[in-house]
Amino acid sequence: MYILDYILHFLHMNLIISLLIAININYTSKYLEKSDNIYIEKSIQDSTLYYTSKMKNAINKSALFPYASYKSLKKSILYFKKKKDTNRAINGLIKMSQIQKQKRNYSKTFDHLWEAKYLSDLYHRKDQKVTIRISLARLYDNFNLTEQSVTLLEDASSIAKEIYFEDNQKTENLISSYMYMAVRHRKSGNYKTALAYLDSCYINDKINLKQRIDMPFWDAEKGKIMQKIGRNEEAGKYLHEARDLTQNLIITYRPNISMYLGDLKYSINQLDSANYYYKESLNLTRRKGFNNDLEGEVLLKISKVYDKKKKTKLAYRALSESITIEAETLKDKNRTNSELFEIKNTYLNSISEKNEELEKQNIIIEKNNQIQFRLKVILGLLLLLGIISYTFIQMRLKLKKTLLDKKEAQIKAESNKKKSENEIELKSKELTSYALQLVDKDSAIDELLDVLKTEASQKYKNLYYKYKKGSKDLWDDFNLQFTSINSAFYNKLETLHPKLSTTEQKHCALIKLNLGTKEMARILNIEAHSVHVSRSRIRKKIGLQRSENLEKYIGSL
């Protein structure tokens, strides 16, 4: 939709230029336009600062020097367009449209506003979007194009709300949209709705219209509505306050305030006061910088005052002036309407031709899209097939490698296990042999000690204590090595039978070494009878049946 709008606007601009050429734009204007382009290209003062200052001065002096300001704005806009500074270019176009509206050149007013609208939409300038839409809505209202005006106002209000919701400090755009909605509803006789929109201008508690330029306009509208609903005292208060606030200022709607005061005085039959304010409004409309759309309307009101005062000649003169001005205004509007109608017809023809061309292009594009789609599908399928094949091969290789690694690890683990078992078995045999040697040694030493006991009792005591300590150290070393070698056995035994005591666990380990009762008694430092008792207790804790062999069970662990 945006692209079509931009194409249409481009056609609109081309058709406007063609129309201007067709009605014999003189050579001087062409020469000035060429001079402007040369000025932009070759000016020594080709800087943003220079043209920004130039535009600012033109805007400030536009009320008093509209022609010179318009010319300066035109040059500045050409520069800013070249520099892609759309923000300043749009502001310049808005001001140019206001100058053309003051001159009642509505066709150019439309042109400038639509170009500004195009740029603001293209570059998403929300603040300017609101201002432009409200200006276009007012212009459409002058031509009684209500539907277009309402659409633009609703659009402006929607954008203004977006701006406010993004930053609640930015209220200017929303206030402007509410203000003009109030004006429209007041003109339509919907006074209650108009008042509601005026009250909506106080968007939040931080808004203080008295510190803003909007306040006189707000007062004027409020006063006019009060006059319409018969609350004349309140109307006078608001209108006089608006007049006082704008007394020495060049504000476009000052003539409106004076006219509203004239309407108030006329409604309460204060004809002299009414005539005074009407004439004040008339004088303001004829001065530069003020709204000049009211001249014919104000003259008609003055005519009615004179007629009511029985001053027929003055009433006739004012009426004649009003008719002349309104006829001129109507002529301007008709000319603009005619130009717009021609543009619209040209648009329709251009759109029709473009639609046919677009239809043909769409058919070609559709065919190309179908071919491209098929190619994309085929390429996609081939790519997918390639990815699947590659993934499958990689997974297969990975799986094969994993299986080989697993098998190799299993073989290695079995080899290590077997090696460990062999080492444990060998060390266990060595320990068993060592234990038996210790037992034999202890027996031999005991026999020698028995001999010494009878023959040399004093030596016996010294050797006995020395031997007992050395024997204990040897057996402790034996237990430490045995525990270290058979740690897996101890862990498994503790896991399966956690109720076994440490001594009972040692007893089980000695059974695993196939030691006899005597050797066990010596190692455990207990009587042989106690070994049998311990074996019975172990069988009970393990839970073996009478028919099951304890040595065989422990050997299987």
C-alpha positions as CSV (number, residue, x, y, z in Angstrom):
1,M,0.0,0.0,0.0
2,Y,2.8,2.4,0.9
3,I,4.6,1.8,-2.4
4,L,1.4,2.4,-4.4
5,D,0.8,5.7,-2.5
6,Y,4.3,6.8,-3.2
7,I,3.9,6.0,-7.0
8,L,0.6,7.9,-7.0
9,H,2.2,10.8,-5.3
10,F,5.0,10.8,-7.8
11,L,2.5,10.9,-10.6
12,H,0.6,13.6,-8.8
13,M,3.8,15.8,-8.7
14,N,4.5,15.2,-12.4
15,L,1.0,16.1,-13.4
16,I,1.0,19.3,-11.3
17,I,4.2,20.4,-13.2
18,S,2.6,19.5,-16.5
19,L,-0.5,21.5,-15.6
20,L,1.5,24.5,-14.7
21,I,3.4,24.3,-18.0
22,A,0.0,24.0,-19.8
23,I,-1.3,27.2,-18.4
24,N,1.8,29.1,-19.7
25,I,4.1,29.6,-16.7
26,N,6.2,32.5,-17.9
27,Y,9.9,32.3,-18.8
28,T,10.9,34.2,-15.7
29,S,9.7,31.5,-13.3
30,K,11.6,28.9,-15.3
31,Y,14.7,31.0,-15.2
32,L,14.4,31.5,-11.4
33,E,14.0,27.8,-10.9
34,K,17.1,27.1,-12.9
35,S,18.9,29.8,-10.9
36,D,17.9,28.1,-7.7
37,N,19.4,24.9,-8.8
38,I,22.6,26.6,-9.8
39,Y,22.6,28.4,-6.5
40,I,22.4,25.2,-4.6
41,E,25.2,23.6,-6.6
42,K,27.7,26.5,-6.7
43,S,26.8,28.7,-3.6
44,I,29.8,29.5,-1.5
45,Q,27.6,29.4,1.6
46,D,26.6,25.8,0.9
47,S,26.2,24.7,4.6
48,T,23.5,23.4,6.8
49,L,24.0,26.2,9.3
50,Y,23.6,28.8,6.6
51,Y,20.4,27.4,5.3
52,T,19.0,26.6,8.7
53,S,19.4,30.3,9.6
54,K,17.9,31.3,6.2
55,M,14.9,29.1,6.8
56,K,14.4,30.3,10.4
57,N,14.4,34.0,9.2
58,A,12.0,33.2,6.4
59,I,9.5,31.5,8.8
60,N,9.7,34.4,11.3
61,K,9.2,37.0,8.6
62,S,6.6,35.1,6.5
63,A,3.7,37.1,7.9
64,L,5.2,40.5,6.9
65,F,7.2,39.5,3.8
66,P,5.4,36.4,2.4
67,Y,6.9,36.6,-1.1
68,A,10.6,37.0,0.0
69,S,10.0,34.3,2.7
70,Y,8.5,31.9,0.2
71,K,11.5,32.4,-2.2
72,S,14.0,31.8,0.7
73,L,12.1,28.7,1.8
74,K,12.1,27.3,-1.7
75,K,15.9,27.6,-1.9
76,S,16.4,26.2,1.5
77,I,14.2,23.2,0.8
78,L,16.1,22.4,-2.4
79,Y,19.3,22.3,-0.3
80,F,17.8,20.2,2.5
81,K,16.4,17.7,0.0
82,K,19.8,17.4,-1.6
83,K,21.3,16.8,1.9
84,K,18.6,14.3,2.8
85,D,17.5,16.4,5.7
86,T,13.8,15.6,5.4
87,N,12.9,17.1,8.8
88,R,13.8,20.6,7.8
89,A,12.5,20.1,4.2
90,I,9.1,19.1,5.6
91,N,9.0,22.1,8.0
92,G,9.7,24.4,5.0
93,L,7.0,22.8,2.9
94,I,4.4,23.2,5.7
95,K,5.3,27.0,6.0
96,M,5.2,27.4,2.2
97,S,1.7,25.8,2.2
98,Q,0.6,28.4,4.8
99,I,1.9,31.3,2.7
100,Q,0.1,30.0,-0.4
101,K,-3.1,29.6,1.7
102,Q,-2.9,33.2,2.7
103,K,-2.7,34.1,-1.0
104,R,-5.7,31.8,-1.6
105,N,-3.6,29.7,-4.0
106,Y,-5.2,26.5,-2.8
107,S,-3.7,24.3,-5.6
108,K,-0.2,25.0,-4.5
109,T,-1.3,24.7,-0.8
110,F,-2.4,21.2,-1.6
111,D,0.8,20.5,-3.5
112,H,3.1,21.5,-0.7
113,L,1.1,19.7,2.0
114,W,0.9,16.5,0.0
115,E,4.6,16.5,-0.7
116,A,5.2,17.1,3.0
117,K,2.8,14.2,3.8
118,Y,4.6,11.9,1.4
119,L,8.0,12.7,3.0
120,S,6.8,12.5,6.6
121,D,5.1,9.1,5.8
122,L,8.2,7.8,4.0
123,Y,10.6,8.8,6.8
124,H,8.2,8.1,9.7
125,R,8.1,11.7,11.1
126,K,5.3,11.3,13.6
127,D,5.1,14.9,14.9
128,Q,5.0,16.3,11.3
129,K,2.5,13.6,10.3
130,V,0.0,15.1,12.8
131,T,0.6,18.7,11.8
132,I,0.2,17.9,8.1
133,R,-2.9,15.9,8.5
134,I,-4.6,18.6,10.5
135,S,-3.7,21.2,7.9
136,L,-5.0,19.1,5.1
137,A,-8.2,18.4,7.1
138,R,-8.8,22.1,7.5
139,L,-8.2,22.6,3.8
140,Y,-10.6,19.9,2.9
141,D,-13.2,21.5,5.2
142,N,-12.9,24.7,3.2
143,F,-14.0,22.7,0.1
144,N,-16.7,20.8,2.0
145,L,-14.9,17.5,1.6
146,T,-16.1,16.2,5.0
147,E,-15.2,12.5,4.5
148,Q,-11.6,13.2,3.6
149,S,-11.3,15.7,6.4
150,V,-12.6,13.3,9.1
151,T,-10.4,10.5,7.8
152,L,-7.3,12.7,8.1
153,L,-8.3,14.0,11.6
154,E,-8.9,10.5,12.9
155,D,-5.5,9.5,11.5
156,A,-3.9,12.5,13.1
157,S,-5.5,11.8,16.5
158,S,-4.3,8.1,16.3
159,I,-0.7,9.1,15.6
160,A,-0.8,11.8,18.3
161,K,-1.9,9.2,20.9
162,E,0.9,7.0,19.8
163,I,3.4,9.9,20.4
164,Y,1.8,10.6,23.8
165,F,1.9,6.9,24.9
166,E,5.6,6.8,24.0
167,D,6.4,10.0,25.9
168,N,3.7,11.6,28.1
169,Q,5.6,14.9,28.0
170,K,4.8,15.3,24.3
171,T,1.3,16.6,24.4
172,E,1.3,19.3,21.7
173,N,0.2,17.0,18.8
174,L,-2.7,15.5,20.8
175,I,-3.9,18.9,22.0
176,S,-3.8,20.2,18.4
177,S,-5.9,17.3,17.2
178,Y,-8.4,17.7,20.1
179,M,-8.6,21.5,19.4
180,Y,-9.5,21.0,15.8
181,M,-12.0,18.2,16.5
182,A,-13.7,20.6,18.9
183,V,-13.9,23.2,16.1
184,R,-15.4,20.7,13.7
185,H,-18.0,19.6,16.1
186,R,-18.9,23.2,17.1
187,K,-19.4,24.1,13.4
188,S,-21.6,21.0,13.0
189,G,-23.7,22.0,16.0
190,N,-22.5,19.2,18.3
191,Y,-21.7,21.6,21.2
192,K,-21.6,18.9,23.9
193,T,-19.0,16.9,22.0
194,A,-17.1,20.0,21.2
195,L,-16.8,20.9,24.9
196,A,-15.7,17.3,25.6
197,Y,-12.9,17.7,23.2
198,L,-11.9,21.0,24.7
199,D,-11.8,19.5,28.1
200,S,-9.7,16.6,26.7
201,C,-7.0,19.1,26.0
202,Y,-6.1,18.9,29.7
203,I,-4.6,15.5,29.0
204,N,-2.9,15.1,32.4
205,D,-2.3,17.1,35.6
206,K,1.0,18.5,34.2
207,I,-0.8,20.4,31.4
208,N,-1.1,24.1,32.0
209,L,-2.7,25.8,28.9
210,K,-2.3,29.2,30.4
211,Q,1.5,28.9,29.8
212,R,1.0,27.9,26.2
213,I,0.1,29.5,22.9
214,D,-2.9,27.2,22.7
215,M,-4.8,29.0,25.6
216,P,-6.2,32.0,23.6
217,F,-7.5,29.6,20.9
218,W,-9.0,27.4,23.6
219,D,-10.6,30.4,25.3
220,A,-12.0,31.6,21.9
221,E,-13.5,28.2,21.1
222,K,-14.9,27.9,24.6
223,G,-16.4,31.4,24.4
224,K,-18.0,30.7,21.0
225,I,-19.6,27.5,22.2
226,M,-20.9,29.3,25.3
227,Q,-22.4,31.9,23.1
228,K,-24.0,29.2,20.9
229,I,-25.7,27.5,23.9
230,G,-26.9,30.9,25.3
231,R,-24.4,31.2,28.2
232,N,-23.5,34.8,27.2
233,E,-21.8,35.9,30.4
234,E,-19.3,33.0,30.3
235,A,-18.9,33.5,26.6
236,G,-17.9,37.2,27.1
237,K,-15.4,36.2,29.8
238,Y,-13.6,33.6,27.7
239,L,-13.6,35.8,24.5
240,H,-12.3,38.9,26.2
241,E,-9.5,36.9,27.9
242,A,-8.6,35.4,24.5
243,R,-8.6,38.9,22.9
244,D,-6.4,40.3,25.7
245,L,-3.9,37.5,25.4
246,T,-3.4,38.1,21.7
247,Q,-3.8,41.9,21.6
248,N,-0.3,42.7,20.4
249,L,0.6,39.4,18.8
250,I,0.6,38.3,15.1
251,I,-1.5,35.2,15.5
252,T,-3.5,34.0,12.5
253,Y,-6.8,33.4,14.4
254,R,-7.0,36.9,16.0
255,P,-9.7,37.9,13.4
256,N,-11.7,34.9,14.6
257,I,-11.7,36.2,18.2
258,S,-12.9,39.6,17.3
259,M,-15.6,38.1,15.0
260,Y,-16.8,35.8,17.8
261,L,-17.1,38.9,20.1
262,G,-19.1,40.6,17.4
263,D,-21.4,37.6,17.2
264,L,-21.9,37.7,21.0
265,K,-22.8,41.4,21.0
266,Y,-25.1,40.9,18.0
267,S,-26.9,38.1,19.8
268,I,-27.6,40.3,22.8
269,N,-28.6,43.2,20.5
270,Q,-25.6,45.4,21.4
271,L,-25.3,46.5,17.8
272,D,-22.6,49.3,18.2
273,S,-20.3,46.9,20.1
274,A,-21.0,44.2,17.5
275,N,-20.1,46.6,14.7
276,Y,-16.9,47.6,16.5
277,Y,-15.7,44.1,16.9
278,Y,-16.7,43.1,13.4
279,K,-14.7,46.0,12.0
280,E,-11.8,45.1,14.2
281,S,-11.9,41.6,12.7
282,L,-12.2,43.0,9.2
283,N,-9.2,45.2,9.6
284,L,-7.2,42.3,11.0
285,T,-8.1,40.0,8.0
286,R,-6.8,42.7,5.6
287,R,-3.4,42.8,7.4
288,K,-0.5,40.5,6.7
289,G,0.0,37.5,8.9
290,F,-3.7,37.1,9.9
291,N,-6.4,34.7,8.7
292,N,-7.9,36.3,5.5
293,D,-10.6,33.7,4.9
294,L,-13.1,35.6,7.1
295,E,-13.2,38.8,5.1
296,G,-16.4,38.0,3.1
297,E,-18.1,36.5,6.1
298,V,-17.3,39.5,8.4
299,L,-18.6,41.9,5.7
300,L,-21.8,40.0,5.6
301,K,-22.2,40.3,9.4
302,I,-21.5,44.0,9.2
303,S,-24.2,44.3,6.5
304,K,-26.7,42.6,8.9
305,V,-25.8,45.1,11.7
306,Y,-26.4,48.1,9.4
307,D,-29.6,46.6,8.1
308,K,-30.8,46.1,11.7
309,K,-29.9,49.7,12.4
310,K,-31.8,50.8,9.3
311,K,-28.7,52.1,7.6
312,T,-29.6,50.7,4.2
313,K,-26.8,52.2,2.1
314,L,-24.1,51.1,4.4
315,A,-25.7,47.7,4.6
316,Y,-25.9,47.4,0.8
317,R,-22.3,48.5,0.4
318,A,-21.0,46.0,2.9
319,L,-23.2,43.3,1.3
320,S,-21.8,44.1,-2.2
321,E,-18.2,43.9,-0.9
322,S,-19.0,40.6,0.8
323,I,-20.6,39.2,-2.4
324,T,-17.6,40.3,-4.5
325,I,-15.1,38.8,-2.1
326,E,-17.1,35.6,-1.8
327,A,-17.4,35.4,-5.6
328,E,-13.6,35.8,-5.9
329,T,-13.1,33.1,-3.2
330,L,-15.5,30.8,-4.9
331,K,-13.7,31.4,-8.2
332,D,-10.4,30.4,-6.5
333,K,-12.0,27.4,-5.0
334,N,-13.6,26.4,-8.4
335,R,-10.3,26.8,-10.1
336,T,-8.6,24.6,-7.5
337,N,-11.5,22.1,-7.7
338,S,-11.1,22.1,-11.5
339,E,-7.4,21.5,-11.3
340,L,-7.9,18.8,-8.7
341,F,-10.6,17.2,-10.8
342,E,-8.3,17.2,-13.9
343,I,-5.5,15.8,-11.7
344,K,-7.9,13.1,-10.4
345,N,-9.0,12.1,-13.9
346,T,-5.4,12.0,-15.0
347,Y,-4.6,9.9,-11.9
348,L,-7.4,7.5,-12.8
349,N,-6.2,7.1,-16.4
350,S,-2.6,6.7,-15.2
351,I,-3.6,4.3,-12.6
352,S,-5.6,2.3,-15.2
353,E,-2.6,2.2,-17.5
354,K,-0.3,1.3,-14.6
355,N,-2.7,-1.4,-13.4
356,E,-2.7,-3.0,-16.9
357,E,1.1,-2.8,-17.0
358,L,1.3,-4.1,-13.5
359,E,-1.1,-6.9,-14.3
360,K,1.2,-8.0,-17.2
361,Q,4.2,-7.7,-15.0
362,N,2.5,-9.6,-12.3
363,I,1.8,-12.5,-14.7
364,I,5.4,-12.6,-15.7
365,I,6.5,-12.3,-12.1
366,E,4.1,-15.0,-11.1
367,K,5.5,-17.4,-13.7
368,N,9.1,-16.5,-12.7
369,N,8.1,-17.0,-9.1
370,Q,6.7,-20.4,-9.9
371,I,9.9,-21.4,-11.7
372,Q,12.0,-20.0,-8.9
373,F,9.9,-21.8,-6.4
374,R,10.3,-25.1,-8.2
375,L,14.0,-24.6,-8.5
376,K,14.2,-23.7,-4.8
377,V,12.2,-26.8,-3.9
378,I,14.5,-29.0,-6.1
379,L,17.6,-27.4,-4.7
380,G,16.2,-27.6,-1.2
381,L,15.4,-31.3,-1.6
382,L,18.9,-32.0,-3.1
383,L,20.4,-30.0,-0.2
384,L,18.3,-31.9,2.3
385,L,19.2,-35.2,0.7
386,G,22.9,-34.3,0.8
387,I,22.6,-33.3,4.4
388,I,20.8,-36.5,5.3
389,S,23.3,-38.6,3.4
390,Y,26.2,-36.8,5.0
391,T,24.6,-37.1,8.4
392,F,23.9,-40.8,7.9
393,I,27.5,-41.6,6.8
394,Q,28.9,-39.5,9.7
395,M,26.6,-41.3,12.1
396,R,27.5,-44.7,10.7
397,L,31.2,-44.0,10.9
398,K,30.8,-42.6,14.4
399,L,28.7,-45.6,15.5
400,K,31.3,-47.9,14.0
401,K,34.1,-46.1,15.7
402,T,32.1,-46.1,19.0
403,L,31.6,-49.9,18.7
404,L,35.2,-50.4,18.0
405,D,36.2,-48.2,20.9
406,K,33.7,-49.9,23.1
407,K,35.0,-53.4,22.1
408,E,38.6,-52.3,22.5
409,A,37.8,-50.8,25.9
410,Q,36.0,-54.0,26.9
411,I,38.9,-56.1,25.9
412,K,41.3,-53.8,27.7
413,A,39.0,-53.8,30.7
414,E,38.8,-57.6,30.7
415,S,42.6,-57.8,30.3
416,N,43.2,-55.3,33.1
417,K,40.6,-57.1,35.3
418,K,42.3,-60.5,34.6
419,K,45.7,-58.9,35.2
420,S,44.5,-57.4,38.4
421,E,42.9,-60.6,39.5
422,N,46.2,-62.5,38.8
423,E,48.1,-59.8,40.7
424,I,45.7,-60.0,43.6
425,E,45.9,-63.8,43.5
426,L,49.6,-63.7,43.4
427,K,49.9,-61.2,46.2
428,S,47.3,-63.1,48.2
429,K,49.4,-66.3,47.8
430,E,52.5,-64.3,48.9
431,L,50.6,-63.0,51.9
432,T,49.4,-66.5,52.7
433,S,52.9,-67.8,52.5
434,Y,54.1,-64.9,54.6
435,A,51.4,-65.5,57.2
436,L,52.2,-69.1,57.4
437,Q,55.9,-68.3,57.9
438,L,54.9,-65.8,60.6
439,V,52.9,-68.6,62.3
440,D,55.8,-71.0,62.1
441,K,58.2,-68.4,63.3
442,D,55.9,-67.6,66.2
443,S,55.6,-71.3,67.1
444,A,59.4,-71.7,67.0
445,I,60.0,-68.6,69.1
446,D,57.3,-69.8,71.6
447,E,59.2,-73.1,72.0
448,L,62.4,-71.2,72.6
449,L,60.8,-68.9,75.1
450,D,59.4,-71.9,77.0
451,V,63.0,-73.4,77.2
452,L,64.3,-70.0,78.4
453,K,61.5,-69.7,80.9
454,T,62.8,-72.7,82.8
455,E,66.5,-72.2,82.4
456,A,66.9,-68.3,82.4
457,S,63.9,-66.6,83.8
458,Q,65.4,-63.2,83.8
459,K,66.4,-63.3,80.1
460,Y,63.0,-64.8,79.3
461,K,61.1,-61.7,80.5
462,N,63.2,-59.3,78.4
463,L,63.0,-61.4,75.3
464,Y,59.3,-62.1,75.8
465,Y,58.3,-58.5,75.8
466,K,60.6,-57.6,72.9
467,Y,59.3,-60.5,70.9
468,K,55.7,-59.7,71.6
469,K,56.1,-56.1,70.4
470,G,58.0,-57.2,67.2
471,S,55.4,-59.9,66.5
472,K,52.6,-57.4,66.9
473,D,54.2,-54.9,64.4
474,L,54.7,-57.7,61.9
475,W,51.1,-58.8,62.1
476,D,49.9,-55.1,61.9
477,D,51.9,-54.7,58.7
478,F,50.5,-58.0,57.4
479,N,46.9,-56.7,58.1
480,L,47.6,-53.4,56.4
481,Q,49.0,-55.0,53.2
482,F,46.2,-57.5,53.2
483,T,43.5,-54.8,53.5
484,S,45.2,-52.8,50.7
485,I,45.3,-55.8,48.3
486,N,41.8,-57.0,49.0
487,S,40.1,-53.6,49.2
488,A,37.5,-54.7,46.5
489,F,36.7,-57.8,48.5
490,Y,36.2,-55.7,51.6
491,N,34.0,-53.2,49.8
492,K,31.8,-55.9,48.3
493,L,31.6,-57.7,51.6
494,E,30.5,-54.5,53.4
495,T,27.9,-53.7,50.7
496,L,26.4,-57.2,50.8
497,H,26.7,-57.7,54.6
498,P,26.9,-54.4,56.4
499,K,26.2,-56.0,59.8
500,L,29.6,-57.8,59.9
501,S,32.1,-56.2,62.4
502,T,35.7,-55.3,61.4
503,T,37.1,-58.5,63.1
504,E,34.5,-60.6,61.3
505,Q,35.5,-59.0,58.0
506,K,39.2,-59.9,58.7
507,H,38.0,-63.5,59.6
508,C,36.3,-63.7,56.2
509,A,39.5,-62.4,54.5
510,L,41.5,-65.1,56.2
511,I,39.0,-67.8,55.1
512,K,39.4,-66.4,51.5
513,L,43.2,-67.1,51.9
514,N,42.4,-70.7,52.9
515,L,44.1,-70.4,56.3
516,G,43.4,-73.0,59.0
517,T,41.9,-72.5,62.4
518,K,45.3,-72.4,64.2
519,E,46.7,-69.8,61.8
520,M,43.6,-67.7,62.0
521,A,43.7,-67.8,65.8
522,R,47.3,-66.7,65.8
523,I,46.7,-63.8,63.3
524,L,43.5,-62.7,65.1
525,N,45.2,-63.2,68.5
526,I,42.3,-65.4,69.8
527,E,41.8,-68.9,70.9
528,A,41.0,-71.7,68.4
529,H,37.6,-72.2,70.0
530,S,36.8,-68.5,69.4
531,V,37.5,-69.0,65.7
532,H,34.8,-71.6,65.5
533,V,32.4,-69.4,67.4
534,S,33.2,-66.5,65.1
535,R,32.6,-68.7,62.0
536,S,29.2,-69.6,63.4
537,R,28.3,-66.0,64.0
538,I,29.4,-65.0,60.5
539,R,27.3,-67.8,58.9
540,K,24.3,-66.5,60.8
541,K,24.8,-62.8,59.8
542,I,25.3,-63.8,56.2
543,G,22.3,-66.0,56.3
544,L,23.8,-69.2,55.0
545,Q,21.8,-72.5,55.3
546,R,23.3,-75.5,57.1
547,S,24.0,-77.2,53.8
548,E,25.9,-74.2,52.3
549,N,29.7,-74.0,52.7
550,L,31.1,-70.8,54.2
551,E,34.5,-71.2,52.5
552,K,32.9,-71.7,49.1
553,Y,30.6,-68.7,49.5
554,I,33.4,-66.3,50.6
555,G,35.7,-67.6,47.8
556,S,33.0,-66.6,45.2
557,L,33.0,-62.9,46.3
